[in-house]
Amino acid sequence: MNAEPLNASAPATARIIDGKAVAAEVTDSIAAMVAARGVKPGLAVVLVGDDAASQVYVGAKGRKAAELGFHSVQHTLPAETSERDLLALVAALNADPAIHGILVQLPLPAHIDTTKVLETIDPAKDVDGFHPINVGRLAIGERERALVSCTPAGSLLLIKRALDRPLAGLDALVIGRSNIVGKPMAQLLLQESCTVTIAHSRSRDLPAIARRADILVAAVGRPEMVRGDWVKEGAIVIDVGMNRIAAPERGEGKTRLVGDVAYGEAAARAGAITPVPGGVGPMTIAMLMANTLTAACRVAGLPDPQF
């Protein structure tokens, strides 16, 4: 039987959804499965150029893979690397039986065709979930054959942890229609039997649409766009946004991170909400590790891990 809508008389102070804690639970489970199943997942991360933020992300992914007992490989290439050479590296990784997951860190230099690179990755090793075959399998409801984009997959897990009932029958709103977050997030919620709306910059009367949502996922990339009075009482709010804004109160030239949701306002109405930072962000790396383990288990003929 479908779940009833969330209770409009829910407490006025939201529960904080601790992404760090849930991510730690996921990675602890991965480490235990690696030991129990006798598999050694292999993750190759490719970085082209010297973008500082990309270096931080790549380093964090490599360290986490090593901590979990993976075979972890990093290829750091100069910014002037040709598209041909990058495609040759991806082809070599496709053919390497010790590598189960390939991640090419984005953005790539302007002279390289990002779509061509991503489509060259073997779909079975596409742990970012960006290949059209994985996107298509998710879209037609064959999630069990896909590798799903990490941020939406992590967001769904946070939603499930925040609710004590099935998602079926709930109204869900995804604000944002990107291929990386918005569209796959909507597909995942649809497969949980939610009634799903995708909104975007051209949606009319977005606040009214948002007020109907039992589950609100903000992934639009606009600092604090979702105000508190947009949020239905008792709703689950997942803030995927990560925006750096000026913080003169901290001193000249200082900045701070905020999400796409006005956190303080929304927390006064939501039933549960993710903070920024510390919400969705940690889940992205955790689900990357989960996808790599899944890919390794499929090669070994083992059941997909469940989280």
C-alpha positions as CSV (number, residue, x, y, z in Angstrom):
1,M,0.0,0.0,0.0
2,N,1.3,3.5,-0.8
3,A,2.6,5.6,2.0
4,E,0.5,8.5,3.3
5,P,1.8,12.1,2.7
6,L,4.2,13.3,5.4
7,N,2.5,14.7,8.5
8,A,2.0,18.5,8.1
9,S,2.2,18.8,11.9
10,A,5.8,17.6,12.0
11,P,8.1,19.3,14.5
12,A,9.2,22.8,13.6
13,T,12.9,22.1,14.2
14,A,14.4,19.8,11.5
15,R,16.5,16.8,12.2
16,I,20.0,17.3,10.6
17,I,20.8,14.5,8.2
18,D,24.4,13.8,8.9
19,G,26.0,12.9,5.6
20,K,29.4,12.3,7.2
21,A,28.0,9.6,9.5
22,V,26.0,7.9,6.8
23,A,29.0,8.0,4.4
24,A,31.2,6.4,7.2
25,E,28.6,3.6,7.6
26,V,28.7,3.0,3.9
27,T,32.5,2.9,3.7
28,D,32.7,0.7,6.8
29,S,30.3,-1.8,5.0
30,I,32.4,-1.6,1.9
31,A,35.6,-2.4,3.8
32,A,33.9,-5.4,5.4
33,M,32.6,-6.7,2.1
34,V,36.0,-6.4,0.4
35,A,37.4,-8.6,3.2
36,A,34.5,-11.0,3.3
37,R,34.0,-11.5,-0.5
38,G,37.7,-11.9,-1.3
39,V,37.6,-9.3,-4.1
40,K,40.1,-6.4,-4.6
41,P,38.3,-3.6,-6.4
42,G,40.6,-1.6,-8.7
43,L,39.9,2.2,-9.1
44,A,41.9,4.3,-11.6
45,V,41.5,8.1,-11.3
46,V,42.7,10.2,-14.2
47,L,43.6,13.9,-13.7
48,V,44.5,16.2,-16.6
49,G,46.0,19.5,-15.7
50,D,46.7,21.3,-12.5
51,D,43.4,22.6,-11.3
52,A,43.7,23.0,-7.6
53,A,40.2,21.9,-6.7
54,S,40.4,18.8,-8.9
55,Q,43.7,17.8,-7.3
56,V,42.0,17.9,-3.9
57,Y,39.1,15.8,-5.1
58,V,41.3,13.3,-6.8
59,G,43.6,13.0,-3.8
60,A,40.6,12.4,-1.5
61,K,39.2,9.7,-3.8
62,G,42.5,7.9,-4.1
63,R,43.1,7.9,-0.3
64,K,39.7,6.6,0.4
65,A,40.1,3.8,-2.1
66,A,43.4,2.8,-0.5
67,E,41.9,2.9,3.0
68,L,39.2,0.4,1.9
69,G,41.7,-2.1,0.5
70,F,41.2,-1.2,-3.1
71,H,43.9,-1.4,-5.8
72,S,44.2,2.4,-6.3
73,V,45.9,4.0,-9.3
74,Q,46.2,7.7,-10.1
75,H,47.3,9.0,-13.5
76,T,48.2,12.7,-13.4
77,L,48.7,14.1,-16.9
78,P,49.9,17.6,-18.0
79,A,47.3,20.1,-19.2
80,E,48.7,19.9,-22.7
81,T,48.0,16.2,-23.0
82,S,46.4,15.5,-26.4
83,E,42.9,14.1,-26.7
84,R,44.4,11.1,-28.6
85,D,46.8,10.3,-25.7
86,L,44.0,10.6,-23.1
87,L,41.8,8.3,-25.1
88,A,44.6,5.8,-25.4
89,L,45.0,5.8,-21.7
90,V,41.3,5.2,-21.2
91,A,41.4,2.3,-23.7
92,A,44.4,0.7,-21.8
93,L,42.5,1.0,-18.5
94,N,39.4,-0.6,-20.2
95,A,41.6,-3.6,-21.0
96,D,43.2,-3.9,-17.6
97,P,41.6,-6.7,-15.6
98,A,42.9,-5.3,-12.3
99,I,40.9,-2.1,-12.9
100,H,37.1,-2.2,-12.2
101,G,36.4,1.5,-12.1
102,I,37.6,4.4,-14.2
103,L,37.1,8.0,-13.2
104,V,38.2,10.9,-15.4
105,Q,38.2,14.0,-13.3
106,L,36.2,16.9,-14.8
107,P,36.5,19.5,-16.0
108,L,39.0,18.6,-18.8
109,P,41.1,21.2,-20.7
110,A,39.2,23.0,-23.4
111,H,41.0,21.2,-26.3
112,I,39.6,17.8,-25.2
113,D,36.1,16.6,-26.1
114,T,34.7,15.6,-22.7
115,T,31.8,13.7,-24.3
116,K,34.1,11.6,-26.4
117,V,36.3,10.7,-23.4
118,L,33.4,9.7,-21.2
119,E,31.8,7.6,-24.0
120,T,35.1,5.8,-24.4
121,I,35.1,4.4,-20.9
122,D,33.7,0.9,-20.7
123,P,30.2,1.2,-19.3
124,A,30.9,-1.6,-16.9
125,K,33.8,0.5,-15.4
126,D,32.0,3.8,-15.6
127,V,31.8,4.4,-11.8
128,D,30.8,8.0,-12.3
129,G,27.6,6.7,-14.0
130,F,27.9,9.2,-16.9
131,H,28.1,6.9,-19.9
132,P,24.9,7.0,-22.0
133,I,24.5,3.2,-21.6
134,N,24.3,3.6,-17.8
135,V,22.1,6.6,-18.1
136,G,19.8,4.7,-20.4
137,R,19.6,1.7,-18.2
138,L,18.6,3.9,-15.3
139,A,16.0,5.7,-17.4
140,I,14.3,2.4,-18.5
141,G,14.2,1.1,-14.9
142,E,17.1,-1.3,-15.1
143,R,19.1,0.1,-12.2
144,E,20.3,-3.4,-11.4
145,R,22.3,-3.4,-14.6
146,A,23.5,0.2,-14.4
147,L,26.1,2.1,-12.5
148,V,24.3,5.2,-11.1
149,S,25.7,8.7,-10.8
150,C,27.2,9.0,-7.3
151,T,25.6,12.2,-6.0
152,P,22.0,11.2,-6.8
153,A,22.6,7.7,-5.4
154,G,24.0,9.1,-2.2
155,S,21.1,11.6,-1.9
156,L,18.6,8.8,-2.3
157,L,20.3,6.9,0.5
158,L,20.1,10.0,2.8
159,I,16.4,10.3,2.0
160,K,15.8,6.7,2.9
161,R,17.7,7.0,6.2
162,A,15.7,10.2,7.0
163,L,12.3,8.5,6.6
164,D,10.8,5.7,8.6
165,R,8.4,4.6,5.9
166,P,8.5,3.7,2.2
167,L,8.9,6.5,-0.3
168,A,6.0,5.2,-2.4
169,G,3.3,7.7,-3.0
170,L,5.2,10.8,-1.7
171,D,5.4,14.0,-3.8
172,A,9.0,14.7,-4.7
173,L,10.4,17.8,-6.3
174,V,13.9,18.0,-7.9
175,I,15.0,21.6,-8.6
176,G,17.6,21.3,-11.4
177,R,17.7,19.3,-14.6
178,S,21.4,18.6,-15.0
179,N,22.5,15.2,-16.5
180,I,24.8,14.6,-13.5
181,V,22.3,15.3,-10.7
182,G,18.8,16.5,-11.6
183,K,17.7,14.0,-14.2
184,P,19.1,10.8,-12.5
185,M,17.8,12.0,-9.2
186,A,14.3,12.2,-10.7
187,Q,14.7,8.7,-12.2
188,L,15.7,7.2,-8.8
189,L,12.8,8.8,-7.0
190,L,10.4,7.7,-9.8
191,Q,11.6,4.1,-9.4
192,E,10.8,4.4,-5.6
193,S,7.2,5.1,-6.8
194,C,7.3,8.8,-5.8
195,T,5.2,11.3,-7.8
196,V,8.1,13.3,-9.3
197,T,8.3,16.9,-10.6
198,I,11.4,18.4,-12.2
199,A,11.6,22.2,-11.9
200,H,14.1,24.6,-13.3
201,S,14.8,28.3,-14.0
202,R,11.8,28.6,-16.3
203,S,9.3,26.9,-14.0
204,R,6.3,29.1,-13.2
205,D,5.6,29.9,-9.6
206,L,8.3,27.7,-8.3
207,P,7.6,28.5,-4.6
208,A,4.1,27.1,-5.0
209,I,5.4,23.9,-6.6
210,A,7.9,23.5,-3.8
211,R,5.3,23.8,-1.1
212,R,3.6,20.6,-2.3
213,A,6.7,18.5,-2.0
214,D,7.2,15.9,0.7
215,I,10.8,15.5,-0.6
216,L,12.6,18.5,-2.0
217,V,16.0,18.1,-3.7
218,A,17.7,21.3,-4.6
219,A,20.4,21.0,-7.2
220,V,20.3,24.2,-9.1
221,G,23.6,25.9,-8.3
222,R,22.2,29.2,-7.0
223,P,23.1,30.2,-3.4
224,E,20.2,30.0,-1.0
225,M,17.6,30.2,-3.7
226,V,15.2,28.0,-1.9
227,R,13.7,30.1,0.9
228,G,12.1,28.8,4.1
229,D,8.6,29.6,3.1
230,W,9.0,27.4,0.0
231,V,9.3,24.3,2.3
232,K,6.3,22.2,3.3
233,E,6.0,21.6,7.0
234,G,7.8,18.3,7.8
235,A,9.4,17.8,4.3
236,I,12.7,16.1,3.7
237,V,15.1,18.7,2.2
238,I,18.3,17.5,0.4
239,D,20.6,20.4,-0.5
240,V,23.0,19.3,-3.2
241,G,24.3,22.9,-3.8
242,M,27.9,23.9,-2.9
243,N,28.3,27.6,-3.5
244,R,31.1,29.9,-2.2
245,I,29.9,33.4,-1.3
246,A,31.5,36.5,0.2
247,A,31.6,36.6,4.0
248,P,32.7,40.1,5.0
249,E,31.6,39.3,8.6
250,R,34.7,37.0,8.7
251,G,37.0,39.6,7.5
252,E,38.1,41.3,4.2
253,G,38.2,38.8,1.3
254,K,36.8,35.9,3.4
255,T,34.2,33.5,2.0
256,R,31.9,30.8,3.2
257,L,30.1,27.8,1.7
258,V,26.3,27.7,1.4
259,G,23.9,25.4,-0.3
260,D,21.0,26.1,-2.7
261,V,18.7,26.3,0.3
262,A,18.5,29.0,2.9
263,Y,19.4,26.6,5.7
264,G,18.2,28.4,8.8
265,E,14.9,29.3,7.3
266,A,14.2,25.9,5.8
267,A,15.3,24.1,9.0
268,A,12.5,25.9,10.9
269,R,9.9,24.1,8.7
270,A,11.5,20.9,7.4
271,G,11.2,17.5,9.1
272,A,14.9,16.7,8.2
273,I,17.5,18.6,6.2
274,T,21.1,18.2,5.0
275,P,23.6,20.8,6.0
276,V,26.2,22.4,3.7
277,P,28.9,21.3,4.1
278,G,28.6,17.8,5.7
279,G,25.5,16.6,4.0
280,V,25.4,15.3,0.4
281,G,29.1,16.0,-0.2
282,P,30.6,13.1,1.8
283,M,28.1,10.7,0.2
284,T,29.5,11.3,-3.3
285,I,32.9,9.7,-2.5
286,A,31.2,6.9,-0.5
287,M,29.0,6.0,-3.5
288,L,32.0,6.2,-5.9
289,M,33.6,3.5,-3.7
290,A,30.3,1.6,-3.7
291,N,30.1,1.7,-7.5
292,T,33.7,0.4,-7.7
293,L,32.9,-2.5,-5.4
294,T,29.7,-3.2,-7.4
295,A,31.7,-3.3,-10.7
296,A,34.2,-5.7,-9.1
297,C,31.5,-8.0,-7.8
298,R,29.8,-8.2,-11.2
299,V,33.1,-9.3,-12.8
300,A,33.5,-11.9,-10.1
301,G,29.9,-13.2,-10.6
302,L,29.0,-12.1,-7.0
303,P,25.7,-10.3,-6.0
304,D,25.6,-6.6,-6.0
305,P,26.3,-5.1,-2.6
306,Q,23.4,-3.5,-0.9
307,F,23.5,-0.3,1.3
